[in-house]
Structure formats: structure tokens, C-alpha cells
């Protein structure tokens, strides 16, 4: 088996452990999920979690600010699309 420098490292399909862990908590903790559903993007989610709620990391110690922004923005978008009222 030959490894190249272009091999993308991932963690359970996410960019890294921190992104996976943050996404796991957002998707599985109802209070956090509901907060995410009200946010426009991940920056707003970070503001709400950190400034308004005082939470900078998951209960497992993963820093929300260190998660992959692109993947987390996609997650927030998916959540808001799923919870839109028709």
C-alpha cells in the first residue's frame, strides 16, 4: 500500500476529531440542536454558544472554535433547512 501526501485525513467522515465531536453534540443534544436551528451560520452559533451561553467547548472538551468552519456551516444549513416551517 502506497500513501501519498494528498491522502486526506478524516475522523468518522469529518475533517477531524474536533469537528466530528462538535457535530455529534449539536446533532444529539436537543438544546444545542434547537439553538443551531435558529442560527444563520456557524459564526452566529459560535456567538450564541460562547457569548450568550458561556460554552466554548463540548462536554468532551472539543473547542467549538477549532471545528472546521466549512463543514460546520454545512451542518447548520442542513439543520435550519430541516426545521423550517412551511
C-alpha positions, 0 to 999 in steps of 0.5 A: 500500500502506497500513501501519498501526501494528498491522502486526506485525513478524516475522523468518522467522515469529518475533517477531524476529531474536533469537528466530528465531536462538535457535530455529534453534540449539536446533532444529539443534544436537543438544546444545542440542536434547537439553538443551531436551528435558529442560527444563520451560520456557524459564526452566529452559533459560535456567538450564541454558544460562547457569548450568550451561553458561556460554552466554548467547548463540548462536554468532551472538551472539543473547542467549538472554535477549532471545528472546521468552519466549512463543514460546520456551516454545512451542518447548520444549513442542513439543520435550519433547512430541516426545521423550517416551517412551511 
